[in-house]
Amino acid sequence: MSYYPNSPTGRRHELDWLRVLAFGLLIFYHIGMYYVADWGWHLKSDHQSENLQWLMLWCNQWRMSLLFLISGSAVAFMVPKMSALQFILNRHSRLLLPLAFGMAVVVVPQVYVEAIGIGLIDPSFGFFRFWSHYLNQDSTLFTDHKTIGSLHLTWNHLWYLIYVFAYSLIVHALYLLSGLFGSRTPISRAVSRVPASVFVVILPIAILMLNGALLYRRFPQTHAFVDDFFNHGRYFLVFCLGFLWVKLPGFWEYIKTIRHFTLIAAIISYATVLYLFSGGSFGSGPVSGIATNFVWSANSWLWILTICGWAQVHFNRSNNAINYLNGGVFCFYILHQTIILILAYLLRDYQLAPGIEALCIIAGTLLGCWLGYEALRRVPLLRPLFGIFKKSNRQGHPFSETAVATSAN
C-alpha cells in the first residue's frame, strides 16, 4: 500500500459531514447531560434518568476524540499554504479571540444559572450585577470558586478551543523543524514499512492503554488545560493521527477497507463496556486491570475508525445543506450550551412533563442557534467573535476557509 502523496489533494466531503454531525451530536449530548442521572453538570433536571447513561456512554468515549481528529486533519491542509507567522496569527484570531469573548460574554449566563443552582446567589441578585462581579477578579463573591490562581473566569464548553490552539502550534512546529512527513525522511520511510493494521488499529489502542494506565487515576479529567494530562494524552494523539492521515492518505483509505471489521469489533467492545459499567468484571489481579483498560481503550478507538470508514462510503458527496451548516457550525458550537442552560432554567418553574420539557429544550436550542447564526453573520464586527468566517472560492481544496476554521475549533 502506498501511504503517499505528501501533499493532500482532492476534496474530502466526508470530513465536512463528520464535522457537522460531531458538533450536532455535541448539542444533543449536552442536553442529555441535563437529564442523565449521577453525572455532574452545571444544572440538573428534576427528571433524571439512569437509563440515559447507557446511550450517552456510547458516544462519551469517542465524541471529543473525533472532533480532535478532524481538527488535526484541517491543520494538515492549512500548514502548506501559510507561513509560520500567518499560521500563528490565524490560530490567534480564529481560536483565542472567540475564546476570550466567550469567556467574558457568552458563558456568563451559564455561570449565573449555575451560581443560582448551587446557592451562591439568589435570583434577585440580578444578572448584570452578577456579570460585573464575574468580570471583577477581585470580587469576594467568587473567593471560594477560583479557576486558575486568583482568577475566576471560566471557559466552560469552550475549553476545546485552547486545546486545539496548543496542539496546532505544537504540530506545526514539529512539521517545520523536522520535515516530518516528506517522502524521503527516515520517519516517513519507517512508517511506510509498518503494516497499516499496526499503525491504524493496534498502535493507537496500545498508546491509549498506556495513557490510561499511567494517567487516568492520577490526573482525572478537568478541562482546565494546565493539569488535564490524561485528556492531553488521548486528544493530542488523535489530533496528530488526523494530521498524519492527511499527509499519508493511504491510511485513510485503509480505514475504509476495514469498516466491516471495525463495526463488528466496536459493537462487541461496547457490549463489554456496558457489562463493566453495570458492575461486571474480569476478576481480580493485574490481568483483569489490563483487560479492562484494553476494552475501554479499544472501544473508544474502534468507534472512531468505524465512523470514519463508513463516512467515506455514505458521506462522500456535498450538498447545499452541508455547505450551509459548515458555515454555521462554529457559531452553533459557541452558542448552544448557553441557550440550553437558559432554557432549562426558565422551564423549571413550569413543571412540564419530562418529554415535553426535553422537546422544548431541543427545539429551542436548535432554533436559537440558527437564529443567532443568521443574525450574527449579518454583523461584520461580530462575525469573528462567533467563528463566522468568509468563505473561499478556491477549487481543489478539501475544505472551504470557513470549514477549516471550524474544524480546527
Secondary structure as GFF3:
##gff-version 3
##sequence-region A 1 409
A	DSSP	alpha_helix	13	35	.	.	.	ID=ss1
A	DSSP	alpha_helix	52	60	.	.	.	ID=ss2
A	DSSP	alpha_helix	63	78	.	.	.	ID=ss3
A	DSSP	three_ten_helix	79	81	.	.	.	ID=ss4
A	DSSP	alpha_helix	84	91	.	.	.	ID=ss5
A	DSSP	pi_helix	92	96	.	.	.	ID=ss6
A	DSSP	alpha_helix	97	101	.	.	.	ID=ss7
A	DSSP	pi_helix	102	106	.	.	.	ID=ss8
A	DSSP	alpha_helix	108	117	.	.	.	ID=ss9
A	DSSP	three_ten_helix	123	125	.	.	.	ID=ss10
A	DSSP	alpha_helix	127	135	.	.	.	ID=ss11
A	DSSP	three_ten_helix	140	142	.	.	.	ID=ss12
A	DSSP	three_ten_helix	156	158	.	.	.	ID=ss13
A	DSSP	alpha_helix	159	178	.	.	.	ID=ss14
A	DSSP	alpha_helix	186	193	.	.	.	ID=ss15
A	DSSP	alpha_helix	196	197	.	.	.	ID=ss16
A	DSSP	pi_helix	198	202	.	.	.	ID=ss17
A	DSSP	alpha_helix	203	215	.	.	.	ID=ss18
A	DSSP	alpha_helix	229	247	.	.	.	ID=ss19
A	DSSP	alpha_helix	250	257	.	.	.	ID=ss20
A	DSSP	alpha_helix	259	277	.	.	.	ID=ss21
A	DSSP	alpha_helix	286	314	.	.	.	ID=ss22
A	DSSP	alpha_helix	320	347	.	.	.	ID=ss23
A	DSSP	three_ten_helix	348	350	.	.	.	ID=ss24
A	DSSP	alpha_helix	354	376	.	.	.	ID=ss25
A	DSSP	three_ten_helix	383	386	.	.	.	ID=ss26
A	DSSP	alpha_helix	401	407	.	.	.	ID=ss27
###
